[in-house]
């Protein structure tokens, strides 16, 4: 009798493992990585020099000349979080006149996991010119009650494109690496 119970439990466990393994949305092919460059206008990019013959008693103010700054983005062909699969299809940046630059990612939903309540997280790390880590954070992509337009709010589905997923990074950033989010 014990042997039948052990065999039954073993077969049930094997069937459950097989079902769970077969229910994975993770693509069979490994993700590929590429580097893309995106630029933004930095309004405070370069300090203007003081005039050569300036009156030493006059009050002086610092002037700035805008520059175009370029950031290297290391992007993967897809990201997985809680069995959902997304890809970043575009990035826009904007000088927010603060210490940080605002980034806005456009994300396409390629597969949905079992739960939409927590959304999808995609990690990113920002580095300065010396390779020092200056930001370690994530982008949150909602999957439940997503506002697609003024009149349309609904749960996300496969194939949807979700825009303006905000992230930010310090001005000294020269490279951002996106990767799968790993919970601590």
Buried (B, 14 or more C-beta within 10 A) or exposed (E): EEEEEEEEEEEEEEEEEEEEEEEEBBEEEEBEEEEEEBEBEBEEBEEEEEEEEEEEEEEEEEEEEEBEBEBBBBBBBBBBBBBBBBBBEEBEBEBEEEEBBBBBBBBBBBBBBEEBEBBBBBBBBBBBEEEEEBBEBBBBBBBEEBEEEEEEEEEBEEEBEBEEBEBBBEBBBBBBBBBEBEEE
